[in-house]
Amino acid sequence: MANVLTDLAADIYKAADIVGRELVGVIPSVMINSNGSDRVAQGDTVRSHATVASTVNTSYTPSMTIPQGDDQTVGNKTMTIDKVGNVQIPWTGEDIKHVNNGSGYETIFGDQIAQAMRGITNAIEGELWGEVKANASRAVGTAGTTPFASNFDVVAEARQILVDNGTPMDGQVTMVLNTAAGTKMRNLATLQKANEAGGTNLLRQGELLDLQGVKLKESAGVGLHTKGTGTGYLQSDGGTLAIGTTSIPLDTGSGTVLAGDVVTFTGDTNKYIVATGVAAPGTIVLASPGLQKTLANNVAMTIGATYTGNVVFHRNAVELVARVPSQPHGGDAAVDRMTIQDPHSGLVYEIAAYKGYGKVMFDVTMLYGVKTWKQEFTAALLG
């Protein structure tokens, strides 16, 4: 195999640190699976078990006969590796001769590879953010208002949602903010004082602090959720829905209810996130654990305003499967391959070189899939 990429490695690594990069906060905060997916082909379904809450018996009767036990239904959830990030960079011999009169082929090529990793990383970050936002259990904050204007109370409020849902507070919970919220957080006077903040990280290094057991990070991938057009919807089950119900039938109203919409019901202050929406009267599905109060028939539902979807979640709640494409036995037409780790996201990319007729093409490809396995361990902070 020809040694095509080794001489260019130094320029690739150098460019990876120089090319402008957007902030990445979701990717390093989720469970990343880059090895266990090797047996899964693109488009294949991966299944994971999903247990349900146990039935707690209120009596205990000693007996010489062993009880049968309570039957349990073990469900499953699925994900697929169905997304591709690919950048192809072609060069001809004349192209190389031309650029060597200026910046030089090695310098430009390194920047191109760094830009390829940048683009694919940003796509994955945005995909992960959208997955978490659309599956958050409930929300805190005010839509259209950037949080942390005067205090960081919403960190405790978001934490309460996770704690009430049973999320382990084991140092693996992260709140990912857009840069506007991050700036408000940085400007809080209390956090600028080393004696009150508990350290100098924010003041001296510009890092967001860990607060109340929650790691705070910024991401350029946090975006705007545009609410659906639904209006006038009423709960239409015909009876009262119990606490924990996730499927909510709606009638009377019209318009769309979208995944990620924040909805409230009259008499209930909880801000629920819609996991599965409707385009007309029908049944929406709330993210687990569902209703926190009983919901009577004909109670009105209101869709909240468009919001910036900052998110908070436990690492094990969300999975990113990311790997390079599998090659046929004996390899394909590539004459060289090398592996590069993106220093900003931690993702590992493989660069392949293909030689043609007076031309070479460099290929950077990532297959990936995202999944929220545990909606109860996620929440949204509206902004």
N, C-alpha and C positions, 0 to 999 in steps of 0.2 A: 504493500500500500504506500502510495506516495506521501511524503511528509509535507503537507500543504499548510497546516494551521499552526504548527509549533512556532515558527518564526514570527507569527502574528499575535501570539498569545499575550506578550507584554503590552502591546497596543490595546488589545481588547480589555485587559484588566485595568489599564490606566484610564481608558475611556469610560469604563463603567463607573468610575469615581468622579469623573469630570462632567459628563453629560447631565444637564438639568433633570431633576427627578421630582415627581409629585410625592407627597407624603403618603405612606402606606401604613395603615393601622389595623386593618381587619385580618389580612393574610397572616402576620406573625402571631395573631391572637387566637386562631382557630386550630383544630386538630388537623395536621397536614399528613396525608397518606401518600407517599411517593413510592413505596415498596410493595405494600400489600395489594396494589392494583395491577401488578404485572400479569396476573392470570385473567384479567377482565379486559375483553376487547372493546373497542369504541362502540358505543351504542348498547352494550350489554347492561342488564339489570343486576344490581347488587342489592341483596336483601339483608335486613337487620331485624332481629327480634324486637318486639315491643311488649313488655309486660304491663299488667294492669294492677291497680291497687288491690291489696289483699283484703279478704273478708275477716274481720276481727270477731272471734267468738266471745260471747259475754258469759259463758259458763264453762266449767271444767268438771267432768264427771269421771272419776276413776272407774275402770272396768277391765275385766279380763279379755274383753273383745277389743281389738285395735280398731279405732274409727277409720272410716273410708277416706276421710279428708275432704276438703272442699275443692271441687273442680275449678280450674282456672283456664281461661282462654288466653293463649299467647299469640298476639298478632304480629304483624311485620310491617316494616316501612322499607321503601326502595329508593335507590338513586341510580343514576346512569352517568357514565363518562361520555357526555354527548356534545361537548364544546371543544372547539379548536382555536388556538392562537397560532398564526403562521405568518412569518415574514420571509420573503425570498429576495435575495440581493444579488443581481447579476453584474458581472464585470467582463469586458472584453480586453484583449491585449492593448488595443488602441486607447481604451478608456484609461488604463493604468499608465500608459506612456504620457497621456495628456495631463493627468493630475499630478504626476511626478515632477512636472514643471512648477507646481505650486506647493500645496500643503503636504503632498505625498500620499501615496496609496495606502500605506500602513496606517497613517493617522486617520484618514477618512474612513477606511474599512473598520477600524476600531470603534469610531463614533457610530457607524451604521449598526454594528452589532449591539452596542449599548442602547441605541434608540429602539432596536427590535425588542430587547428585553424590557425596556421601559414601556413600550406600547402593549405588549402581552401582559405584563404585570399589572398595568392600569386596568386592562379589560377584566382580569381575574379579580382584582380588588373591587371593581364596580359590581361584578356578578355576585361576589360574596356579600357585599353590603345589601344588595337588593334581596338576596335570599334571607338574610337575617331580618331585615326590615319588614318583609312580608310575612314573617312567621313569629314576630315578637308577641309575647303573651298579652301584655297590656302596655299602656303608655302613661307617662307623666309629662308635665310641662305644658306650655301653651303654644299652639300652632301659630307661626308667624312672629314669634318673639324669641330672640336669641337668648338662651339660658345664661346664667351666671352674671347677670347685670349687677347684682348687689351682694349675692351670697351663693353658696354651693349647696343649698338645701336639697336640690333635686337629685343630688348624688345619693343622699340618704333615702329619698322617696323611691328612686329606681331600685336601690338595694333592697328596700322593703318588699317590692314586688317579687324579686328573686327569692328572698328568704321565705316569704309566705308560700311560694311555690315549691319550696324544698330544695332550692339550689345550695350545694355545698359552698361555703365561703372559705375556700382553701387556698386563696392567693392566685386563682386562675380565672378570676372574673375581670373583664375589661370593658370600659366604656370608650367607644370610639366617636369622636366629635369632628364636625367640620371645622375649618380654620377660624370661622367667625366665633363659634362657641369657645374654641381654644384661646382666642385672643381675649375674650371676656374673662375666661378663667385666669389667664396670666395677669390681667389687670387688677384682680381683686387685691386690695391693699393687704389683707391678712396674709395672703400667700406670698407677698413680696417681702415680708419681714421674716428673716431667718429664725428669730427666736420664737415666732408664733407658728411658722410653717413646719418647724421641726427639722429644717435643713436648708441648704443653699442651692439645691438643684435648680429650682425654678428661677431664682434670682440670678444665679451666676451662669448657668448653662442653658437656660431657656427650656428646660424639660418640664413637661406636665407631671404633677405629683401623683402618687398613689394616695387616695383618700378613702377612709373607712373600709379598707379591704378591697377597693376597686382600683384597678390600674387605669389611668387616663391616657389616651393616645389620640392623635389627630390623623385624619385621612382626607385626601383629595377625592376619594371615592364616595364620600357621603354626599348624597344629592337630595333633590326635592321630590317629594311624593305628591302628585297631583290627584286630588280627590275625585271620586266618581260623581256622576250627575244625579244620583238617586235622591228622591225626596218623597215625603208623605208615607213612608213604609211603616206598617204596624206588625207586631208579632201575631201570627195567625195559626198557632198550633191548636187553638180551641180550648186549651187548658193552661195551667201554670207550669212553666218549665223549671226544672229543679236546678239547684246549684251544681255546677260541673257540666251542664249541657253545652255542647259546642255547635250543634246544628240548629239554626234558628230560622223557621219558616216565616216568610214575609208576604204580605199582600197589600192591596189598596194603593200603594204608591207606584212610582215609575222611575225609570232611569237606572244607571249602572251603580253597582256597589263593587268596588275593586279590591283585589287582594292588596293589603297594606293600608286600606282605609281605617281610620279611627272612628269607631261608632260608640254612642252612648244610648242608654235607654232611660226614659223618664223615671225618676225615682231612684236611679242607681248612678253614683258618681264615678264608677269605674270606667276607664277609657279602654275599650276592647279593640284588638286588632283583628281585622278580617283576613283569614287565611285563604278562603275560597269565596269569591264574590258571585254576583248574578248580573245579568243584563236586563232583567225584567223581574216581576214578582216570582219568587221561588225561595230556595233555601240557601242561606249563607252559612259558612262554617267559620266559627271563631277559633283562633289559635288556642291550644290547650294552656291552662286547665279549664277554659270556658267560663261560664257565668259564675260570678262571685255572690250574686243574690238571686233569689227566685224571680222569675219574669212572668207576669200575668198576661193573659190573652188581651190583644188589642192595645198593648202598651206601645207608644210611639218610639221609633228609632231615629236618631239624628246622626248624620255623617259629619264628622269634624272637618275643619278647614284644611286646605293644602298646607303641608308642613315639610320642614327639613328633618330628615330621619336619622338623628343620632341614635346609636344603638348601644346596648349593654348586654353582655352575654358571658356564659361560662365556656371555657375552651372546649369542653367535651360536648357542648350542645351543637356545634357546627363542624362539619368536616369538609375539607378540600382534598379531593383526589387529583393529583397532578403528576403526569409522567410524559416522557418522550414517546413518540410512536414506536411500536414494535416493528422489527425488521424481519423479512423472510429468511429462511434458512440459507446460509451462505452470504447474506447481506444483499443490499441493493447496489445501485450504480455509484454510490458515494465513494470517493477515493480517500477520504479522511474524515474523522469525527473527533471532536474534543468537547469536554464538559466544563461549563463555566457556572459558578454560583453567583447569583445576583446579590451584591452586598447590601442592597436596600430592603429586599423582601425575604431573602433567604432561599428563594426558589432556585432550583438547579436546572440549567438549560443545556441542551446539547446542540452544537453547531456542526452541520454536515457540509462538506464541500463536494460539488459535483462538477466534473470537467466535461466540456462539450467540444464543439468545433470552433476553435478560436475564442472560446468563451468559458467562463467558470461561473457557477451559481452557488451562493452560500445560503443555507436553509436553516431557519430557527423555528422549531415547531413545538408546541405544548398541547397535549390532550388533557382536559380537565373536566371535573364535575363538582358541584357543590350541593350540600344538603344540610338542612336543619333537622337533626334527629330528635332534639328535645326542646320543643317550643316553650315548655315551662321554665327553661333556664335562660330565657331571652326576654328583653323588654326594650321599649323605645323611649327616647327622650326627645320630645317635640321641640322644634325650633323654627 
